Amino acid sequence: EQKASDRAMHAERCSIVDGDPCLSFAARLGELLDRLHQALNREEADAIAYLAYEIRSSAVAFGAKPLARLCLYLEAAVKERDWSEARSVMQATQRAFDTLQQDLEKQAGDRVLS
């Protein structure tokens, strides 16, 4: 679960940049997650490791620590070829992304209204 301090960091990063980089960030991560789901369904370890790393790097840079941590766990599960664990972590990763996306959409809406 995302901490209030993480949410505040997201709000601060979104508010200091012109345009809507937060929604662009969420859209890009959403695309990567879609590709990650597809790779996991095919059990393509190299593709999963690459995509999880890409998502983790972006999440770290953005301050989305829970999402980054889950991607690290996913990388480890895939390295061990523990597909059951990888699928479980993927579900948690998707939930963390969904929460982050909702927060970013709310923050974008709040900025429009203010």
N, C-alpha and C positions, 0 to 999 in steps of 0.2 A: 504494500500500500504506500502511496506517495505521501510524504510528509508535507506539512504546511510550509516549511522552509524551502522545499523543492518547488512548490507551487509559486511561492513568492519570487524565487529566482527566475522561473519561467516568465512570470509577469514582467519582471524588471527587464529581462533580455528582449522581450517582445516590444516593450514600450520605448526602447531607446533606438529602434531602427525604423526608418521610413518604410512605407509599404506594409506588406503583411508577410514577413519572413517566417513567422511562426506557422502560419497555415501552409506555406510552401514546404517548410520543414516536415510538417505532419504528412503532407501529401507524398513527399519523397519517401519517408519512412514507410508509409502505407504501401507504396509500390514495392519497396524492398521486402516488406513482410509477405506480400502476395507471392513474390518469387521464392521466398523462404519456405512458405507452405508447400508450394509446388515441388521444390527440391526435396523437402522432407517426405512428401508422399512417394517420391521415387527413390528415397534413401540415397541421394547423391551427396556423399560426405564432403567432397571438396567444395561443391557449390554451397552447401549449408554453412561450412566453416567460413567461406568468403563472405557470404551475405550476413551472417551473424556478426562477423568482425566489422563490416561496413556499418551496420545498424548500431553496434556497440560504440564505435568511434564517434558517430554522429551524436548519439545519446550522451556520451561523456562530454563532448564539446558543448552541448546544449544544457547540460546539468540535469538530465533525466536519469538519475542514478539507478532507480529500480529497474528500468528498462535495460540499461547497460549491464547491470549485474546478471539479469536473466539471460542476456545474450552470451555472457561469459559461461554461464552454466550450460547453455545449449552447445556451445563450442566444445566444452569438456565431455558432455554426453556423446556427442557425435564422434569425437576422437576415440572414445572407448567403444564405439559402435553399439551403444545402448539405446536402441531405437525406441523402446518403451519410455525410458526416461526423457529422451529427446522430445517425444510427442507431448509428454506431460509438461515439460518446460516450455514448449511452444505454446501450449494453451495459456500458461501463465504470462508468457511474453505478449501474447495477443491481448490479454486482459489489461496488462500494464500499458500497452500502446493505446488501447481504447480509452482508458482513463486519461492519459496524457492528451490525446486528441480532443476529448470533451473539454478538458481544462483550457486548451489553447483556443478552441472555438468560442468558449465562453469569454475568455479574455479579449479575443478579437471583437466579439459583439459588444462587450463593455466599452472598448475603445471607440467604437463607432457611435455609441450612444452618448459618450461624454463629450 
